[in-house]
């Protein structure tokens, strides 16, 4: 049970590496495009999320996000999309990344590892939803002091747009790979 957002995202990266290893273990025609797409989808969402974490200062507790949506509704919506993409919720890029990785593993008859990965992914959804829940919760006393600079806002907008674009047209990137 983790309340530190930076640590939660670090643990999340370990899980995402495990998903990538499914495609490595599969070693078939879909493995390479699946891994590259997954890396693109996860990297984009992570950049946006770590932009937020970077502005939280030394106290990166989930509680500090309470009221963020009231203070920054537009950016809270974008961060929600990034969070949902990391959780693998359709139609965002993270969903298709997991889909391609799981499909690659299934084509190589790695059914049990895929089942374990799906269960782990469902558990991860709970932790990602805690981020969203905290952003839309009322602040305990005052508006959070998460101050976004112009470059932070641009990074969040760009990463959210890329997450949506990769989710809407995943075949575009897969076709290039």
Secondary structure as UniProt FT lines:
FT   HELIX           5..26
FT   HELIX           29..54
FT   TURN            55..58
FT   HELIX           62..65
FT   TURN            66..67
FT   HELIX           68..71
FT   HELIX           73..87
FT   TURN            90..91
FT   HELIX           93..107
FT   TURN            108..109
FT   HELIX           111..136
FT   HELIX           150..168
FT   HELIX           170..176
//
